[in-house]
Amino acid sequence: MPAHVISSEQQRDRMLYTPIPKLIVSLSVPTLASQLISVFYNTADTYFVSKLSTSASAAVGVVFSLMSIIQAFGFGIGMGCGSIISRSLGNRDNERANRTASSAFFFAAAVGLLICIAGLCTLRPLMRLLGSTETILPYSESYARIILLAAPIMCASFVLSNTLRSEGEAMLSDRIADLVEYLVVQIVDDPDSVSLEVIDGDDASTIEVSVAEDDVAKVIGRRGRTIKAIRTLARALAARLDTAVEVEVLG
């Protein structure tokens, strides 16, 4: 286990014995900050798009309903698995908690993929159903297409965010390293050689992943596709936690 990660017992004791007011503040502040970032993002998005035209600005409002639907699926799955994870960790059933977290993650990604496919196949009638007029239809279709392509990542990131909160770790942004470690261990032939180190910087944290020399190519993948996918997931989760990370592989 990486040196920076606290043990399950320490985390359990923290959740059980920390005074409730202090615990609520420590867990809620990062969550509130994350939600505020989302609000500021949507406000800035609307402001800059409004500079293009009134129709483009109206399209943002139409597509926002679609984003809310995607978020509802992600949060629904995340809150459901979070409840199971919390009870499992309380009972010291870490294996069940890990199974629930991984199952929820892949299920959310699959649901997001289905939303993406269904939305792209019915894009025009869907935009009309959400209130798009003929004038703003071209703008709403263009914007919605981008949102739908990101639906799998959005759903999965919401689940990861809820999973961290259910573990009482919303405040520990470097716990993203746990996700990276889990993904890397599934890829390599020598999981015992996997180790992580988190280096905190002013603007972002760097997660250095060390693996056996023979496993470096597997982690990087053909044309760097595997490490790019891992970095995308880590950055998506970091954005939800109002932080930033970079992932580097060492042999």
MONOR-V594002 format. One record per residue. RES is the residue in three letters. SS is DSSP state (@ for helix, = for strand, . for the rest). Layout:
RES_SS, RES_SS
//
This chain:
MET_., PRO_., ALA_., HIS_., VAL_., ILE_., SER_., SER_@, GLU_@, GLN_@, GLN_@, ARG_@, ASP_@, ARG_@, MET_@, LEU_@, TYR_@, THR_., PRO_., ILE_@, PRO_@, LYS_@, LEU_@, ILE_@, VAL_@, SER_@, LEU_@, SER_@, VAL_@, PRO_@, THR_@, LEU_@, ALA_@, SER_@, GLN_@, LEU_@, ILE_@, SER_@, VAL_@, PHE_@, TYR_@, ASN_@, THR_@, ALA_@, ASP_@, THR_@, TYR_@, PHE_@, VAL_@, SER_@, LYS_., LEU_., SER_., THR_@, SER_@, ALA_@, SER_@, ALA_@, ALA_@, VAL_@, GLY_@, VAL_@, VAL_@, PHE_@, SER_@, LEU_@, MET_@, SER_@, ILE_@, ILE_@, GLN_@, ALA_@, PHE_@, GLY_@, PHE_@, GLY_@, ILE_@, GLY_@, MET_@, GLY_@, CYS_@, GLY_@, SER_@, ILE_@, ILE_@, SER_@, ARG_@, SER_@, LEU_@, GLY_@, ASN_., ARG_., ASP_., ASN_@, GLU_@, ARG_@, ALA_@, ASN_@, ARG_@, THR_@, ALA_@, SER_@, SER_@, ALA_@, PHE_@, PHE_@, PHE_@, ALA_@, ALA_@, ALA_@, VAL_@, GLY_@, LEU_@, LEU_@, ILE_@, CYS_@, ILE_@, ALA_@, GLY_@, LEU_@, CYS_@, THR_., LEU_@, ARG_@, PRO_@, LEU_@, MET_@, ARG_@, LEU_@, LEU_., GLY_., SER_., THR_., GLU_., THR_., ILE_., LEU_@, PRO_@, TYR_@, SER_@, GLU_@, SER_@, TYR_@, ALA_@, ARG_@, ILE_@, ILE_@, LEU_@, LEU_@, ALA_., ALA_@, PRO_@, ILE_@, MET_@, CYS_@, ALA_@, SER_@, PHE_@, VAL_@, LEU_@, SER_@, ASN_@, THR_@, LEU_@, ARG_@, SER_@, GLU_., GLY_., GLU_., ALA_., MET_., LEU_., SER_@, ASP_@, ARG_@, ILE_@, ALA_@, ASP_@, LEU_@, VAL_@, GLU_@, TYR_@, LEU_@, VAL_@, VAL_@, GLN_@, ILE_@, VAL_., ASP_., ASP_., PRO_@, ASP_@, SER_@, VAL_., SER_=, LEU_=, GLU_=, VAL_=, ILE_=, ASP_=, GLY_., ASP_., ASP_., ALA_., SER_=, THR_=, ILE_=, GLU_=, VAL_=, SER_=, VAL_., ALA_., GLU_@, ASP_@, ASP_@, VAL_@, ALA_@, LYS_@, VAL_@, ILE_@, GLY_., ARG_@, ARG_@, GLY_@, ARG_@, THR_@, ILE_@, LYS_@, ALA_@, ILE_@, ARG_@, THR_@, LEU_@, ALA_@, ARG_@, ALA_@, LEU_@, ALA_@, ALA_@, ARG_@, LEU_., ASP_., THR_., ALA_., VAL_=, GLU_=, VAL_=, GLU_=, VAL_=, LEU_=, GLY_.
//
